[in-house]
């Protein structure tokens, strides 16, 4: 079970790096749209996060359920924003920056909330 947890953790952390990198590339390119990288990575982040919680619960590890709930809520909002407005062109800047800020805040919460 430990190998599965570590593999999921690597996928989850790597996925967050790719997701934030996708947002960064869109900012540098000046297009401000939800690229296929962003579109797919929000789903992978949500899935690997849920699987990590499930594996940790099955292994009887202590979890901060409030932190999990906050991160899950943010992940659902980001996923919903990206999937609902993916084909919209032009994308309102506030929507793009809002999704980016929420995704970045989810990474900060994961690191800072102990």
N, C-alpha and C positions, 0 to 999 in steps of 0.2 A: 504494500500500500504506500510505502514511503517513496518508492521510485515513481509511482503514478503522481503523487503529490508534487514531487520535484519537477517532473516533466510538465505538469499543468502550470506550475509556478513559472517555469522558464517561458512557456508559451504566453502566459498572461503578461508577464513583465515585458517580454519582447514585443508582444502585440501592442502594449501601451506605447512603447517607443516608436513603433511603426505608425500608429495612429497619430501621435503628436507630430511626428515627422511629416506625415501626409498633410496635416493642417499647416505646418511650417512651409512646405513646398507650395501650397496654394497661396499662402501669404506672400512668399517671395515672387511667385509668378504673377501676382496681381489679379488672379481670376476669381478668387473667393467663391468657389463652388465645392460641392461635396463630390470629390473624385471617387472612382471605384475603390481606391485604396481605403479611403475613409469609410465608404459605404460597407465594405466587407469587414474592416477591422472593428467597427463598433459591435457587430454581431459576434465576432470571435471573442472580443473582450467580455461581453455579457455571458457567453457560453462558458468560457474558461473560468470566469469568476464564480458562476453558479456551481460548476463542477468542483472547484476548489473548496467551496463551502461544504458541498456534499461529502467530499472525501475527508475533510477535517472533522465533520460531524460523525461520520462512520468510524473514524479512528479515535473518537472520544477526546479530541483536542478541545481546549478551552478557546472559545471564540467570543469576541465582543459583538454581540448581536445588534447593538445600536449602530456600531460602525458599519457592519454588514448591511443593515437596512438603509442607512444614509447613502452608502456607495451604490447599492442596488437601485435606489430611487434615482440617483443622478444618472446611472447607466441607462435606465429605462427612458429617461427624458432625452438624453443625447441620442440614443438609438431611435426613438420616435421622431425627433427633429430631423435626423439625417434621412431616415426612410420615407418620411412624409413629404419632404421637399427636395428629394434628390434630383428630380427632373426639372425643377423650377429654374428658369433662367430669365432674367438675372435673379440671383439669390440676394435678398435684402442683407446688407452688411451686418445689421444687428443680429440676425439669425445665425449667420456664419460665426461671428465673434462670440455670440452667446454659447453656441455648441462647443466652440474651441475652449472658452473659459470653463465650462462645466467639465469637459474632458480633462483639462489641466488640473482643475480643482480635485477631481477624483484621484489623480496621481498624487497630489499633495496630501490629501486625506490618508491615502494608503501609507505614505511615508511618515507623516507627522503625528497621526492619531495613534497613541500607544495605550 
